[in-house]
Amino acid sequence: MPFAEHRTAGAVPITPVACTGLNAVLAQLDDLAAAWVEASGFEPRPGKTCLIPTPGGSLARVLVGVETSDAPGGGLWDLAGLPAQLPKGVYWLDAVLSAAAGGWAALGWALGHYQFDRYRKKPKSAAHLVWPENADKADILRLMAGIGLVRDLINTPAGDLGPADLAEAAEAMAKSYDARVSVIVGEDLLRHNYPSVHAVGRAAAQPPRLIDIRWGETTDPRVTLIGKGVCFDSGGLDIKPSGGMRLMKKDMGGAAQVLGLARIIMDAHLPVCLRVLVPAVENAISGNAFRPLDVLQTRKGLTVEVGNTDAEGRLILSDALAEAATENPDMIIDFATLTGAARVALGPDVPALFSNDDALANALLRHAGETADPLWRMPLWQPYNTDLESPVADVSSTGTAPQGGAIKAALFLERFVEPGIPWAHIDLMAYNSSKRPGRPEGGEAMGIRAVYAMLKARYG
């Protein structure tokens, strides 16, 4: 546990220092401590630290550079780098913060303790932070656990997290909250009319499956989450080059997001009727793999001409979206590591948000800003639908023009959502390519803090 309940004798204060705040902090220190800080060359830039000793050599105080804000030290990432740097001990935050700001600081501290150690044990931080005053402990811990679940799932290599393993992880998480789980596997997908999920996953050693989780009272507002669960993406017969395939264990990042988010929602007992749909497949190559220009059936009844077998995520999502729409939920939100085009447009840190509903999109954007969980809305530019026309099927999965790939993928998905149902599609990286405080290299939760905050504000 990265926290301590009470400030004990010998607990060390952590003083956040914004770039313009150093002189004020120095004025509050005794002459010896101030001289130490000046001699150390400490500059109050985000993440920089100065450990001030007592005359006897123990640790007296920690200065940490933070972003300039209305509440220095209360940003999500302000304290996130400290657990990896500080020696064993109990620490407390020497700053006047609101309960909300203190909570964000505490969550960042908690995320700074995260390690993926399934295959290699690593030394754990023994630095414990006294809970900031009035912080919502339960909410911080559920966010920490949900984000940890997302990261763990993405970081697990495909050899240990195929479709069957992903289903087992989903079942274990769901059953811990008394949620109902059903899983449709292999040829049963055809009998239950999920033909696109079956087509994409049938070439793999582990059969494809549809994971379906239900939780909550049917009289509460219906919220349906959908996550792309491609446990590994070779590209299929349109095979990826080795460089493009290297990180494809993360192609189930959308599924990881919705499972982590579902855990948070259920733990918070939000009054919603929650449904989670995860089509779980491996896009593999064998004699029965689906091919370029094959025409696939879908759950909705639309036929789809396959433009490229490496654009498989939208195919499995089409069946899940069509099923979700049959219940006319209050909203559908899907997460998917769907297009390289979104990453070209927005980079790895900012997920692309598409939505057919301005109220839903605006609420998500507002809460994205409040939770340091960025989203950027992109247009469902309807004229681009002309490039999705097929001469032999109802729709092409990709079209032929290379420009606007993220928009065209979203337009394709929109065809499987019934008009009038508020829907948001989040196209994300789900991975940190390099390490930063509180955000180690590897799988990452993106967008789920924003969605949770939106749901809590709307229904909580």
Legacy VTK file of the C-alpha trace (Angstrom):
# vtk DataFile Version 3.0
C-alpha trace
ASCII
DATASET POLYDATA
POINTS 460 float
0.000 0.000 0.000
1.612 3.321 -1.037
-0.166 5.283 1.713
0.034 5.802 5.464
-3.060 6.605 7.483
-1.448 9.015 9.926
1.531 11.322 10.181
3.989 9.627 12.508
6.939 11.096 14.374
9.739 11.522 11.893
7.447 11.810 8.855
9.170 13.925 6.217
7.410 16.884 4.570
7.276 17.136 0.783
7.161 20.745 -0.341
6.039 21.364 -3.949
7.778 24.283 -5.641
6.495 25.892 -8.837
8.959 27.624 -11.128
8.303 31.062 -9.589
7.945 29.846 -6.005
11.471 29.035 -4.909
12.210 32.334 -3.161
9.085 32.038 -1.046
10.064 28.533 0.003
13.635 29.552 0.820
12.309 32.336 3.034
10.461 29.751 5.132
13.503 27.506 5.648
16.157 27.981 8.283
19.496 29.394 7.151
21.231 26.016 7.005
18.513 24.397 4.900
18.291 27.403 2.578
22.056 27.351 2.105
21.881 23.630 1.284
19.216 24.218 -1.387
21.203 27.037 -2.970
24.438 25.031 -2.901
22.731 22.027 -4.501
21.743 24.086 -7.529
18.117 22.988 -7.238
15.892 24.377 -9.986
12.128 24.067 -9.487
11.361 22.378 -12.761
8.744 19.606 -12.865
10.165 16.381 -11.446
13.392 17.872 -10.084
14.023 17.179 -6.402
16.183 18.407 -3.561
16.573 16.230 -0.449
17.417 18.443 2.535
19.221 16.742 5.448
19.055 17.483 9.135
22.316 18.429 10.887
22.464 14.806 12.022
22.266 13.473 8.473
18.683 12.174 8.348
16.175 13.447 5.823
14.474 16.665 6.922
12.468 17.770 3.889
11.956 17.057 0.197
11.520 19.834 -2.344
9.966 18.804 -5.652
9.512 20.951 -8.717
5.943 20.975 -10.028
3.901 22.524 -12.788
2.782 26.097 -12.184
-0.943 26.002 -11.436
-3.604 27.343 -9.091
-2.719 24.473 -6.733
1.000 23.614 -6.989
1.469 20.039 -5.867
-2.124 19.119 -6.644
-1.565 18.030 -10.227
-1.921 14.384 -11.163
1.745 13.971 -12.052
3.276 16.433 -9.553
4.347 13.724 -7.081
4.373 10.756 -9.448
8.145 10.568 -9.815
8.890 10.583 -6.098
8.193 6.950 -5.095
11.043 5.795 -7.332
13.448 8.373 -5.872
12.751 8.584 -2.151
14.187 6.338 0.563
12.029 4.229 2.812
9.874 6.309 5.098
6.621 8.132 5.690
6.047 11.436 3.911
3.383 14.113 4.022
2.439 16.803 1.545
3.230 20.273 2.890
0.776 22.226 0.761
-2.674 23.704 1.224
-4.847 21.900 -1.299
-8.520 21.251 -1.852
-9.768 17.718 -1.329
-9.916 17.247 -5.108
-6.379 18.535 -5.722
-5.016 16.458 -2.865
-6.751 13.441 -4.337
-5.124 13.928 -7.734
-1.724 14.288 -6.083
-2.345 11.075 -4.155
-3.417 9.200 -7.286
-0.260 10.308 -9.075
1.794 9.113 -6.100
0.000 5.759 -6.248
0.588 5.397 -9.989
4.263 6.135 -9.379
4.386 2.882 -7.395
3.126 0.770 -10.319
5.413 -2.001 -11.557
4.791 -4.834 -13.982
6.676 -7.639 -12.268
5.062 -10.806 -13.576
8.296 -12.019 -15.161
10.979 -10.167 -13.229
10.805 -9.155 -9.609
11.841 -5.578 -8.970
12.537 -3.711 -5.742
9.378 -1.965 -4.596
9.283 1.555 -3.277
8.949 1.736 0.501
7.991 5.416 0.481
4.511 5.945 1.942
2.475 9.137 1.680
0.153 10.243 4.450
-3.294 10.615 2.919
-3.896 14.261 1.977
-6.618 15.849 4.062
-10.184 15.048 2.948
-9.018 13.074 -0.094
-11.544 10.495 -1.298
-9.510 7.439 -0.371
-11.916 4.900 -1.845
-12.044 6.661 -5.207
-8.256 6.997 -5.388
-7.762 3.317 -4.612
-10.338 2.153 -7.166
-8.771 4.350 -9.842
-5.340 2.987 -8.923
-6.606 -0.588 -9.182
-8.485 -0.024 -12.435
-5.513 1.659 -14.097
-3.237 -1.084 -12.772
-5.490 -3.713 -14.344
-5.340 -1.910 -17.706
-1.562 -1.720 -17.586
-1.117 -5.332 -16.491
-3.312 -6.682 -19.278
-1.576 -4.695 -21.998
1.900 -5.477 -20.686
1.278 -9.227 -20.682
2.678 -10.725 -23.899
0.341 -12.435 -26.324
1.839 -15.837 -25.546
0.269 -15.554 -22.099
-2.763 -13.437 -23.013
-4.566 -14.911 -25.968
-8.337 -14.707 -26.411
-8.944 -17.486 -23.881
-6.705 -15.824 -21.279
-8.343 -12.441 -21.835
-11.731 -14.064 -21.285
-10.492 -15.661 -18.061
-9.181 -12.325 -16.802
-12.485 -10.636 -17.654
-14.473 -13.355 -15.906
-12.334 -13.166 -12.768
-12.684 -9.389 -12.557
-16.422 -9.432 -13.240
-17.253 -12.221 -10.831
-15.479 -10.397 -7.994
-18.301 -7.846 -8.315
-21.067 -10.417 -8.797
-21.449 -9.451 -12.439
-22.904 -11.922 -14.914
-20.560 -13.165 -17.638
-21.147 -15.141 -20.792
-18.563 -16.092 -23.410
-19.403 -17.296 -26.920
-16.523 -19.300 -28.406
-15.451 -20.527 -31.828
-18.115 -21.974 -34.110
-20.816 -20.873 -31.657
-20.129 -17.340 -32.857
-21.670 -18.314 -36.189
-24.663 -19.942 -34.525
-25.235 -16.797 -32.468
-24.691 -14.515 -35.495
-21.328 -12.892 -34.829
-19.848 -13.695 -38.251
-17.261 -10.907 -38.431
-15.742 -11.779 -35.065
-15.481 -15.389 -36.235
-13.993 -14.495 -39.610
-11.202 -12.370 -38.155
-10.238 -14.844 -35.431
-10.794 -18.233 -37.033
-7.190 -18.669 -38.256
-5.674 -18.575 -34.781
-4.849 -21.533 -32.526
-7.086 -20.093 -29.810
-10.635 -19.714 -31.156
-12.204 -16.252 -31.222
-14.816 -15.355 -28.654
-17.235 -12.669 -27.542
-17.077 -11.706 -23.860
-20.322 -10.254 -22.501
-20.465 -8.800 -18.961
-23.631 -7.455 -17.329
-23.927 -5.682 -13.990
-26.434 -3.466 -12.232
-30.183 -2.977 -12.135
-32.072 -3.061 -15.416
-34.100 -0.048 -14.267
-30.964 2.143 -14.133
-29.583 4.044 -17.143
-27.996 1.663 -19.628
-24.309 2.214 -20.349
-22.561 -0.115 -22.790
-18.773 -0.250 -23.137
-17.064 -2.017 -26.028
-13.360 -2.801 -26.283
-11.330 -4.064 -29.198
-9.721 -7.307 -28.032
-7.199 -8.229 -30.715
-4.729 -10.081 -28.511
-2.107 -10.072 -31.238
-2.231 -8.582 -34.703
0.059 -10.066 -37.329
-1.814 -8.067 -39.955
-3.266 -11.280 -41.330
-2.502 -12.035 -44.959
-1.685 -8.335 -45.393
1.120 -9.090 -42.967
2.804 -6.333 -41.020
6.567 -5.792 -41.257
8.451 -6.807 -38.137
8.707 -3.234 -36.897
4.964 -2.774 -37.141
4.255 -6.103 -35.470
6.596 -5.675 -32.513
4.123 -3.960 -30.161
1.017 -5.786 -31.289
0.530 -7.404 -27.895
-1.063 -4.020 -27.118
-3.729 -4.359 -29.808
-6.151 -5.503 -27.112
-5.639 -2.137 -25.427
-9.268 -1.182 -26.017
-10.446 -4.303 -24.210
-8.080 -3.528 -21.334
-9.533 -0.015 -21.045
-13.128 -1.170 -20.753
-12.287 -3.921 -18.259
-10.393 -1.481 -16.063
-13.166 1.098 -16.420
-15.825 -1.502 -15.615
-13.935 -2.422 -12.461
-13.918 1.229 -11.376
-17.628 1.677 -12.140
-18.659 -1.443 -10.270
-16.427 -0.703 -7.302
-17.986 2.763 -7.080
-21.497 1.246 -7.224
-22.546 3.762 -9.848
-26.302 3.435 -10.437
-26.053 2.275 -14.038
-27.014 -0.873 -15.890
-23.591 -1.706 -17.251
-22.836 -3.943 -20.180
-19.322 -4.685 -21.439
-18.726 -6.356 -24.804
-15.251 -7.531 -25.813
-14.726 -9.359 -29.105
-11.484 -11.239 -28.403
-9.446 -12.626 -31.310
-5.954 -13.104 -32.627
-5.463 -11.894 -36.190
-3.308 -14.789 -37.357
-2.316 -16.448 -40.624
-3.247 -19.949 -41.718
-5.022 -21.673 -44.589
-8.439 -20.494 -43.420
-7.503 -16.863 -42.749
-9.822 -14.268 -44.251
-8.458 -12.557 -47.359
-8.295 -9.143 -48.990
-11.503 -8.490 -50.968
-13.397 -11.261 -49.192
-16.967 -10.215 -48.508
-17.937 -10.782 -44.882
-21.351 -10.995 -43.308
-22.013 -8.918 -40.187
-24.444 -9.154 -37.313
-26.352 -6.144 -38.602
-26.849 -7.772 -41.995
-24.580 -5.419 -43.915
-22.002 -7.052 -46.161
-18.437 -5.785 -45.919
-15.723 -6.024 -48.539
-12.353 -6.469 -46.823
-10.044 -3.710 -48.008
-7.089 -4.892 -45.944
-6.824 -7.725 -43.443
-4.734 -5.468 -41.200
-7.841 -3.328 -40.638
-9.445 -6.104 -38.608
-10.418 -4.176 -35.478
-13.321 -2.366 -37.097
-14.683 -5.696 -38.336
-14.954 -7.274 -34.899
-16.260 -4.030 -33.408
-19.023 -3.919 -36.009
-20.659 -7.032 -34.588
-20.305 -5.796 -31.012
-21.755 -2.380 -31.871
-24.685 -3.937 -33.682
-25.455 -6.121 -30.665
-25.098 -3.195 -28.249
-27.545 -1.128 -30.285
-30.298 -3.745 -30.014
-30.867 -2.744 -26.381
-31.115 0.995 -27.160
-28.765 1.978 -24.312
-28.424 5.522 -23.041
-24.911 5.564 -24.458
-22.347 3.354 -26.161
-18.638 4.067 -25.749
-16.028 2.009 -27.539
-12.258 2.023 -27.063
-9.907 0.702 -29.730
-6.278 0.840 -30.787
-7.734 1.250 -34.219
-5.684 3.379 -36.619
-2.166 4.572 -37.157
-3.778 7.600 -38.791
-5.011 8.820 -35.404
-1.488 8.585 -34.028
-0.093 10.490 -37.003
-2.661 13.219 -36.431
-2.468 13.507 -32.647
0.624 11.636 -31.518
0.738 8.827 -28.970
-0.565 10.713 -25.925
-3.856 12.151 -27.181
-6.659 9.738 -28.091
-8.984 10.753 -30.902
-12.629 11.147 -29.899
-15.425 10.714 -32.417
-19.066 11.068 -31.439
-22.487 11.374 -33.017
-23.757 13.327 -29.983
-22.515 16.804 -29.092
-23.703 16.649 -25.481
-21.817 13.417 -24.858
-18.702 14.637 -26.661
-18.670 17.971 -24.814
-19.091 16.257 -21.449
-16.207 13.899 -22.212
-13.972 16.765 -23.302
-14.802 18.788 -20.187
-13.991 15.915 -17.867
-10.891 15.036 -19.901
-9.528 18.467 -19.039
-10.449 18.119 -15.376
-8.826 14.694 -14.995
-5.593 15.246 -16.960
-6.824 12.543 -19.311
-6.681 14.201 -22.729
-9.082 13.583 -25.586
-9.349 15.517 -28.847
-12.541 15.509 -30.867
-12.262 14.754 -34.558
-15.064 15.000 -37.108
-17.354 12.327 -38.457
-16.953 13.992 -41.850
-19.830 12.464 -43.783
-18.553 13.274 -47.327
-15.738 10.766 -46.738
-18.332 8.001 -46.743
-18.144 8.013 -50.523
-14.718 6.384 -50.298
-16.240 3.491 -48.333
-18.458 2.477 -51.243
-17.837 -1.000 -52.609
-18.781 -2.315 -56.056
-19.689 -5.732 -54.649
-20.818 -5.223 -51.025
-22.745 -2.778 -48.885
-19.544 -1.140 -47.653
-15.770 -1.385 -47.927
-13.910 -1.750 -44.651
-11.198 0.718 -45.684
-11.895 2.455 -48.959
-9.067 3.125 -51.361
-7.790 6.648 -50.612
-5.120 6.687 -47.880
-5.996 10.087 -46.395
-8.323 10.502 -43.415
-7.929 6.948 -42.210
-9.064 7.545 -38.626
-12.171 9.399 -39.790
-13.097 6.699 -42.294
-12.673 3.996 -39.660
-15.042 5.914 -37.378
-17.525 6.409 -40.228
-17.434 2.675 -40.859
-18.236 1.974 -37.204
-21.016 4.564 -37.183
-22.960 2.459 -39.687
-23.439 -0.179 -36.993
-24.873 2.205 -34.383
-28.581 2.889 -34.664
-29.444 6.580 -35.183
-30.466 8.291 -31.981
-28.181 6.296 -29.671
-25.435 8.548 -28.238
-22.134 6.950 -29.179
-18.487 7.817 -28.650
-15.520 6.107 -30.260
-12.057 6.555 -28.708
-9.100 5.664 -30.927
-6.038 5.413 -28.693
-2.434 4.260 -28.445
-2.799 2.554 -25.018
0.974 2.512 -24.613
3.818 4.676 -23.341
6.772 4.407 -25.683
9.076 5.968 -23.086
8.936 6.413 -19.323
7.809 9.521 -17.488
6.937 10.095 -13.828
4.033 7.815 -12.960
3.868 6.532 -16.530
6.380 3.752 -17.110
7.117 2.459 -20.566
4.398 -0.013 -21.499
0.646 -0.318 -21.372
-1.341 2.718 -20.336
-4.873 3.681 -19.396
-6.129 6.467 -21.646
-9.552 8.050 -21.512
-10.972 5.992 -18.673
-10.555 8.676 -15.995
-12.464 11.068 -18.230
-15.252 8.582 -18.941
-15.566 7.619 -15.274
-15.736 11.270 -14.218
-18.405 11.919 -16.860
-20.489 8.944 -15.707
-20.092 9.894 -12.049
-21.188 13.460 -12.742
-24.147 12.329 -14.835
-25.377 9.379 -12.789
-23.501 9.298 -9.480
LINES 1 461
460 0 1 2 3 4 5 6 7 8 9 10 11 12 13 14 15 16 17 18 19 20 21 22 23 24 25 26 27 28 29 30 31 32 33 34 35 36 37 38 39 40 41 42 43 44 45 46 47 48 49 50 51 52 53 54 55 56 57 58 59 60 61 62 63 64 65 66 67 68 69 70 71 72 73 74 75 76 77 78 79 80 81 82 83 84 85 86 87 88 89 90 91 92 93 94 95 96 97 98 99 100 101 102 103 104 105 106 107 108 109 110 111 112 113 114 115 116 117 118 119 120 121 122 123 124 125 126 127 128 129 130 131 132 133 134 135 136 137 138 139 140 141 142 143 144 145 146 147 148 149 150 151 152 153 154 155 156 157 158 159 160 161 162 163 164 165 166 167 168 169 170 171 172 173 174 175 176 177 178 179 180 181 182 183 184 185 186 187 188 189 190 191 192 193 194 195 196 197 198 199 200 201 202 203 204 205 206 207 208 209 210 211 212 213 214 215 216 217 218 219 220 221 222 223 224 225 226 227 228 229 230 231 232 233 234 235 236 237 238 239 240 241 242 243 244 245 246 247 248 249 250 251 252 253 254 255 256 257 258 259 260 261 262 263 264 265 266 267 268 269 270 271 272 273 274 275 276 277 278 279 280 281 282 283 284 285 286 287 288 289 290 291 292 293 294 295 296 297 298 299 300 301 302 303 304 305 306 307 308 309 310 311 312 313 314 315 316 317 318 319 320 321 322 323 324 325 326 327 328 329 330 331 332 333 334 335 336 337 338 339 340 341 342 343 344 345 346 347 348 349 350 351 352 353 354 355 356 357 358 359 360 361 362 363 364 365 366 367 368 369 370 371 372 373 374 375 376 377 378 379 380 381 382 383 384 385 386 387 388 389 390 391 392 393 394 395 396 397 398 399 400 401 402 403 404 405 406 407 408 409 410 411 412 413 414 415 416 417 418 419 420 421 422 423 424 425 426 427 428 429 430 431 432 433 434 435 436 437 438 439 440 441 442 443 444 445 446 447 448 449 450 451 452 453 454 455 456 457 458 459
